């Protein structure tokens, strides 16, 4: 017998809102980590060129007069800014994709490639919509293609080809040279 509390917890965890919220948090954390990583790999971040001002960064003269503590603080602000930017983007993508896929799946009562393609198209389209209809269509197509490739690489259930039915023969066979085994 299943405990009613367990059923409630299971229902909440499998709800579209919870799936979207978990993807929002996971996407934010992943995006923030990627932002820190890419910011640390950015060659232009800690350096300035004499006579050239990069928006949002201290000039060469200002940077050359900074103490070590000020330099670390400046780099930390830039790392934080990049982490925040990437985190917001990835959180939005995760929220939109997981939420829309769950809603499509709930509406269709099927788990197949149409759900994944629909969610990918919706997410990509929404992301490109501010730039106009053509970028929205391009975003839709790009997200569908990316989702297809990821499902193929990771073996997801989204774009799987219809599988052949398993062998339903219940006759047990013995290794060659041994007596047949009787099914019970």
MODELLER restraints for C-alpha pairs under 7 A, 6 or more apart:
rsr = mdl.restraints
at = mdl.atoms
rsr.add(forms.Gaussian(group=physical.xy_distance, feature=features.Distance(at['CA:12:A'], at['CA:18:A']), mean=6.70, stdev=0.5))
rsr.add(forms.Gaussian(group=physical.xy_distance, feature=features.Distance(at['CA:16:A'], at['CA:99:A']), mean=5.75, stdev=0.5))
rsr.add(forms.Gaussian(group=physical.xy_distance, feature=features.Distance(at['CA:16:A'], at['CA:102:A']), mean=5.44, stdev=0.5))
rsr.add(forms.Gaussian(group=physical.xy_distance, feature=features.Distance(at['CA:16:A'], at['CA:103:A']), mean=6.54, stdev=0.5))
rsr.add(forms.Gaussian(group=physical.xy_distance, feature=features.Distance(at['CA:17:A'], at['CA:99:A']), mean=6.78, stdev=0.5))
rsr.add(forms.Gaussian(group=physical.xy_distance, feature=features.Distance(at['CA:19:A'], at['CA:98:A']), mean=6.31, stdev=0.5))
rsr.add(forms.Gaussian(group=physical.xy_distance, feature=features.Distance(at['CA:19:A'], at['CA:99:A']), mean=6.64, stdev=0.5))
rsr.add(forms.Gaussian(group=physical.xy_distance, feature=features.Distance(at['CA:20:A'], at['CA:95:A']), mean=4.67, stdev=0.5))
rsr.add(forms.Gaussian(group=physical.xy_distance, feature=features.Distance(at['CA:20:A'], at['CA:98:A']), mean=5.14, stdev=0.5))
rsr.add(forms.Gaussian(group=physical.xy_distance, feature=features.Distance(at['CA:20:A'], at['CA:99:A']), mean=4.62, stdev=0.5))
rsr.add(forms.Gaussian(group=physical.xy_distance, feature=features.Distance(at['CA:21:A'], at['CA:95:A']), mean=6.40, stdev=0.5))
rsr.add(forms.Gaussian(group=physical.xy_distance, feature=features.Distance(at['CA:23:A'], at['CA:91:A']), mean=6.93, stdev=0.5))
rsr.add(forms.Gaussian(group=physical.xy_distance, feature=features.Distance(at['CA:23:A'], at['CA:94:A']), mean=4.83, stdev=0.5))
rsr.add(forms.Gaussian(group=physical.xy_distance, feature=features.Distance(at['CA:23:A'], at['CA:95:A']), mean=5.39, stdev=0.5))
rsr.add(forms.Gaussian(group=physical.xy_distance, feature=features.Distance(at['CA:23:A'], at['CA:98:A']), mean=6.46, stdev=0.5))
rsr.add(forms.Gaussian(group=physical.xy_distance, feature=features.Distance(at['CA:24:A'], at['CA:91:A']), mean=4.32, stdev=0.5))
rsr.add(forms.Gaussian(group=physical.xy_distance, feature=features.Distance(at['CA:24:A'], at['CA:92:A']), mean=6.39, stdev=0.5))
rsr.add(forms.Gaussian(group=physical.xy_distance, feature=features.Distance(at['CA:24:A'], at['CA:94:A']), mean=5.30, stdev=0.5))
rsr.add(forms.Gaussian(group=physical.xy_distance, feature=features.Distance(at['CA:24:A'], at['CA:95:A']), mean=4.63, stdev=0.5))
rsr.add(forms.Gaussian(group=physical.xy_distance, feature=features.Distance(at['CA:25:A'], at['CA:91:A']), mean=6.30, stdev=0.5))
rsr.add(forms.Gaussian(group=physical.xy_distance, feature=features.Distance(at['CA:27:A'], at['CA:87:A']), mean=6.80, stdev=0.5))
rsr.add(forms.Gaussian(group=physical.xy_distance, feature=features.Distance(at['CA:27:A'], at['CA:90:A']), mean=4.71, stdev=0.5))
rsr.add(forms.Gaussian(group=physical.xy_distance, feature=features.Distance(at['CA:27:A'], at['CA:91:A']), mean=4.24, stdev=0.5))
rsr.add(forms.Gaussian(group=physical.xy_distance, feature=features.Distance(at['CA:27:A'], at['CA:94:A']), mean=5.44, stdev=0.5))
rsr.add(forms.Gaussian(group=physical.xy_distance, feature=features.Distance(at['CA:28:A'], at['CA:87:A']), mean=4.16, stdev=0.5))
rsr.add(forms.Gaussian(group=physical.xy_distance, feature=features.Distance(at['CA:28:A'], at['CA:88:A']), mean=5.99, stdev=0.5))
rsr.add(forms.Gaussian(group=physical.xy_distance, feature=features.Distance(at['CA:28:A'], at['CA:90:A']), mean=5.52, stdev=0.5))
rsr.add(forms.Gaussian(group=physical.xy_distance, feature=features.Distance(at['CA:28:A'], at['CA:91:A']), mean=4.27, stdev=0.5))
rsr.add(forms.Gaussian(group=physical.xy_distance, feature=features.Distance(at['CA:29:A'], at['CA:87:A']), mean=6.29, stdev=0.5))
rsr.add(forms.Gaussian(group=physical.xy_distance, feature=features.Distance(at['CA:30:A'], at['CA:87:A']), mean=6.90, stdev=0.5))
rsr.add(forms.Gaussian(group=physical.xy_distance, feature=features.Distance(at['CA:31:A'], at['CA:83:A']), mean=6.82, stdev=0.5))
rsr.add(forms.Gaussian(group=physical.xy_distance, feature=features.Distance(at['CA:31:A'], at['CA:86:A']), mean=4.75, stdev=0.5))
rsr.add(forms.Gaussian(group=physical.xy_distance, feature=features.Distance(at['CA:31:A'], at['CA:87:A']), mean=3.97, stdev=0.5))
rsr.add(forms.Gaussian(group=physical.xy_distance, feature=features.Distance(at['CA:31:A'], at['CA:90:A']), mean=5.14, stdev=0.5))
rsr.add(forms.Gaussian(group=physical.xy_distance, feature=features.Distance(at['CA:32:A'], at['CA:83:A']), mean=4.10, stdev=0.5))
rsr.add(forms.Gaussian(group=physical.xy_distance, feature=features.Distance(at['CA:32:A'], at['CA:84:A']), mean=6.00, stdev=0.5))
rsr.add(forms.Gaussian(group=physical.xy_distance, feature=features.Distance(at['CA:32:A'], at['CA:86:A']), mean=5.61, stdev=0.5))
rsr.add(forms.Gaussian(group=physical.xy_distance, feature=features.Distance(at['CA:32:A'], at['CA:87:A']), mean=4.29, stdev=0.5))
rsr.add(forms.Gaussian(group=physical.xy_distance, feature=features.Distance(at['CA:33:A'], at['CA:83:A']), mean=6.57, stdev=0.5))
rsr.add(forms.Gaussian(group=physical.xy_distance, feature=features.Distance(at['CA:35:A'], at['CA:82:A']), mean=5.08, stdev=0.5))
rsr.add(forms.Gaussian(group=physical.xy_distance, feature=features.Distance(at['CA:35:A'], at['CA:83:A']), mean=4.08, stdev=0.5))
rsr.add(forms.Gaussian(group=physical.xy_distance, feature=features.Distance(at['CA:35:A'], at['CA:86:A']), mean=5.27, stdev=0.5))
rsr.add(forms.Gaussian(group=physical.xy_distance, feature=features.Distance(at['CA:36:A'], at['CA:79:A']), mean=5.55, stdev=0.5))
rsr.add(forms.Gaussian(group=physical.xy_distance, feature=features.Distance(at['CA:36:A'], at['CA:82:A']), mean=6.53, stdev=0.5))
rsr.add(forms.Gaussian(group=physical.xy_distance, feature=features.Distance(at['CA:36:A'], at['CA:83:A']), mean=5.25, stdev=0.5))
rsr.add(forms.Gaussian(group=physical.xy_distance, feature=features.Distance(at['CA:39:A'], at['CA:79:A']), mean=5.83, stdev=0.5))
rsr.add(forms.Gaussian(group=physical.xy_distance, feature=features.Distance(at['CA:39:A'], at['CA:82:A']), mean=6.41, stdev=0.5))
rsr.add(forms.Gaussian(group=physical.xy_distance, feature=features.Distance(at['CA:46:A'], at['CA:75:A']), mean=6.75, stdev=0.5))
rsr.add(forms.Gaussian(group=physical.xy_distance, feature=features.Distance(at['CA:48:A'], at['CA:59:A']), mean=6.20, stdev=0.5))
rsr.add(forms.Gaussian(group=physical.xy_distance, feature=features.Distance(at['CA:48:A'], at['CA:60:A']), mean=4.90, stdev=0.5))
rsr.add(forms.Gaussian(group=physical.xy_distance, feature=features.Distance(at['CA:49:A'], at['CA:60:A']), mean=5.85, stdev=0.5))
rsr.add(forms.Gaussian(group=physical.xy_distance, feature=features.Distance(at['CA:50:A'], at['CA:60:A']), mean=5.24, stdev=0.5))
rsr.add(forms.Gaussian(group=physical.xy_distance, feature=features.Distance(at['CA:53:A'], at['CA:59:A']), mean=5.30, stdev=0.5))
rsr.add(forms.Gaussian(group=physical.xy_distance, feature=features.Distance(at['CA:93:A'], at['CA:123:A']), mean=6.75, stdev=0.5))
rsr.add(forms.Gaussian(group=physical.xy_distance, feature=features.Distance(at['CA:96:A'], at['CA:123:A']), mean=5.76, stdev=0.5))
rsr.add(forms.Gaussian(group=physical.xy_distance, feature=features.Distance(at['CA:97:A'], at['CA:119:A']), mean=5.41, stdev=0.5))
rsr.add(forms.Gaussian(group=physical.xy_distance, feature=features.Distance(at['CA:97:A'], at['CA:120:A']), mean=6.27, stdev=0.5))
rsr.add(forms.Gaussian(group=physical.xy_distance, feature=features.Distance(at['CA:97:A'], at['CA:123:A']), mean=5.68, stdev=0.5))
rsr.add(forms.Gaussian(group=physical.xy_distance, feature=features.Distance(at['CA:100:A'], at['CA:119:A']), mean=5.19, stdev=0.5))
rsr.add(forms.Gaussian(group=physical.xy_distance, feature=features.Distance(at['CA:101:A'], at['CA:115:A']), mean=5.56, stdev=0.5))
rsr.add(forms.Gaussian(group=physical.xy_distance, feature=features.Distance(at['CA:101:A'], at['CA:116:A']), mean=6.05, stdev=0.5))
rsr.add(forms.Gaussian(group=physical.xy_distance, feature=features.Distance(at['CA:101:A'], at['CA:119:A']), mean=4.75, stdev=0.5))
rsr.add(forms.Gaussian(group=physical.xy_distance, feature=features.Distance(at['CA:104:A'], at['CA:115:A']), mean=5.75, stdev=0.5))
rsr.add(forms.Gaussian(group=physical.xy_distance, feature=features.Distance(at['CA:105:A'], at['CA:111:A']), mean=6.02, stdev=0.5))
rsr.add(forms.Gaussian(group=physical.xy_distance, feature=features.Distance(at['CA:105:A'], at['CA:115:A']), mean=5.78, stdev=0.5))
rsr.add(forms.Gaussian(group=physical.xy_distance, feature=features.Distance(at['CA:112:A'], at['CA:157:A']), mean=6.60, stdev=0.5))
rsr.add(forms.Gaussian(group=physical.xy_distance, feature=features.Distance(at['CA:112:A'], at['CA:158:A']), mean=5.09, stdev=0.5))
rsr.add(forms.Gaussian(group=physical.xy_distance, feature=features.Distance(at['CA:112:A'], at['CA:159:A']), mean=6.67, stdev=0.5))
rsr.add(forms.Gaussian(group=physical.xy_distance, feature=features.Distance(at['CA:113:A'], at['CA:158:A']), mean=4.23, stdev=0.5))
rsr.add(forms.Gaussian(group=physical.xy_distance, feature=features.Distance(at['CA:113:A'], at['CA:159:A']), mean=4.39, stdev=0.5))
rsr.add(forms.Gaussian(group=physical.xy_distance, feature=features.Distance(at['CA:116:A'], at['CA:158:A']), mean=5.64, stdev=0.5))
rsr.add(forms.Gaussian(group=physical.xy_distance, feature=features.Distance(at['CA:117:A'], at['CA:144:A']), mean=5.36, stdev=0.5))
rsr.add(forms.Gaussian(group=physical.xy_distance, feature=features.Distance(at['CA:120:A'], at['CA:140:A']), mean=6.57, stdev=0.5))
rsr.add(forms.Gaussian(group=physical.xy_distance, feature=features.Distance(at['CA:120:A'], at['CA:143:A']), mean=5.07, stdev=0.5))
rsr.add(forms.Gaussian(group=physical.xy_distance, feature=features.Distance(at['CA:120:A'], at['CA:144:A']), mean=5.07, stdev=0.5))
rsr.add(forms.Gaussian(group=physical.xy_distance, feature=features.Distance(at['CA:120:A'], at['CA:147:A']), mean=6.69, stdev=0.5))
rsr.add(forms.Gaussian(group=physical.xy_distance, feature=features.Distance(at['CA:121:A'], at['CA:140:A']), mean=3.91, stdev=0.5))
rsr.add(forms.Gaussian(group=physical.xy_distance, feature=features.Distance(at['CA:121:A'], at['CA:141:A']), mean=6.40, stdev=0.5))
rsr.add(forms.Gaussian(group=physical.xy_distance, feature=features.Distance(at['CA:121:A'], at['CA:143:A']), mean=6.03, stdev=0.5))
rsr.add(forms.Gaussian(group=physical.xy_distance, feature=features.Distance(at['CA:121:A'], at['CA:144:A']), mean=5.69, stdev=0.5))
rsr.add(forms.Gaussian(group=physical.xy_distance, feature=features.Distance(at['CA:122:A'], at['CA:140:A']), mean=6.42, stdev=0.5))
rsr.add(forms.Gaussian(group=physical.xy_distance, feature=features.Distance(at['CA:124:A'], at['CA:136:A']), mean=6.72, stdev=0.5))
rsr.add(forms.Gaussian(group=physical.xy_distance, feature=features.Distance(at['CA:124:A'], at['CA:139:A']), mean=4.20, stdev=0.5))
rsr.add(forms.Gaussian(group=physical.xy_distance, feature=features.Distance(at['CA:124:A'], at['CA:140:A']), mean=4.32, stdev=0.5))
rsr.add(forms.Gaussian(group=physical.xy_distance, feature=features.Distance(at['CA:124:A'], at['CA:143:A']), mean=5.37, stdev=0.5))
rsr.add(forms.Gaussian(group=physical.xy_distance, feature=features.Distance(at['CA:125:A'], at['CA:136:A']), mean=4.16, stdev=0.5))
rsr.add(forms.Gaussian(group=physical.xy_distance, feature=features.Distance(at['CA:125:A'], at['CA:137:A']), mean=5.92, stdev=0.5))
rsr.add(forms.Gaussian(group=physical.xy_distance, feature=features.Distance(at['CA:125:A'], at['CA:139:A']), mean=5.12, stdev=0.5))
rsr.add(forms.Gaussian(group=physical.xy_distance, feature=features.Distance(at['CA:125:A'], at['CA:140:A']), mean=4.60, stdev=0.5))
rsr.add(forms.Gaussian(group=physical.xy_distance, feature=features.Distance(at['CA:126:A'], at['CA:136:A']), mean=6.56, stdev=0.5))
rsr.add(forms.Gaussian(group=physical.xy_distance, feature=features.Distance(at['CA:127:A'], at['CA:136:A']), mean=6.94, stdev=0.5))
rsr.add(forms.Gaussian(group=physical.xy_distance, feature=features.Distance(at['CA:127:A'], at['CA:139:A']), mean=6.88, stdev=0.5))
rsr.add(forms.Gaussian(group=physical.xy_distance, feature=features.Distance(at['CA:128:A'], at['CA:135:A']), mean=4.99, stdev=0.5))
rsr.add(forms.Gaussian(group=physical.xy_distance, feature=features.Distance(at['CA:128:A'], at['CA:136:A']), mean=4.07, stdev=0.5))
rsr.add(forms.Gaussian(group=physical.xy_distance, feature=features.Distance(at['CA:128:A'], at['CA:139:A']), mean=5.54, stdev=0.5))
rsr.add(forms.Gaussian(group=physical.xy_distance, feature=features.Distance(at['CA:129:A'], at['CA:135:A']), mean=6.58, stdev=0.5))
rsr.add(forms.Gaussian(group=physical.xy_distance, feature=features.Distance(at['CA:129:A'], at['CA:136:A']), mean=4.64, stdev=0.5))
rsr.add(forms.Gaussian(group=physical.xy_distance, feature=features.Distance(at['CA:148:A'], at['CA:159:A']), mean=6.32, stdev=0.5))
rsr.add(forms.Gaussian(group=physical.xy_distance, feature=features.Distance(at['CA:151:A'], at['CA:158:A']), mean=6.31, stdev=0.5))
rsr.add(forms.Gaussian(group=physical.xy_distance, feature=features.Distance(at['CA:151:A'], at['CA:159:A']), mean=6.25, stdev=0.5))
rsr.add(forms.Gaussian(group=physical.xy_distance, feature=features.Distance(at['CA:171:A'], at['CA:183:A']), mean=6.39, stdev=0.5))
rsr.add(forms.Gaussian(group=physical.xy_distance, feature=features.Distance(at['CA:172:A'], at['CA:181:A']), mean=6.00, stdev=0.5))
rsr.add(forms.Gaussian(group=physical.xy_distance, feature=features.Distance(at['CA:172:A'], at['CA:182:A']), mean=6.91, stdev=0.5))
rsr.add(forms.Gaussian(group=physical.xy_distance, feature=features.Distance(at['CA:172:A'], at['CA:183:A']), mean=6.24, stdev=0.5))
rsr.add(forms.Gaussian(group=physical.xy_distance, feature=features.Distance(at['CA:173:A'], at['CA:180:A']), mean=6.02, stdev=0.5))
rsr.add(forms.Gaussian(group=physical.xy_distance, feature=features.Distance(at['CA:173:A'], at['CA:181:A']), mean=6.18, stdev=0.5))
rsr.add(forms.Gaussian(group=physical.xy_distance, feature=features.Distance(at['CA:174:A'], at['CA:180:A']), mean=5.24, stdev=0.5))
rsr.add(forms.Gaussian(group=physical.xy_distance, feature=features.Distance(at['CA:174:A'], at['CA:181:A']), mean=5.99, stdev=0.5))
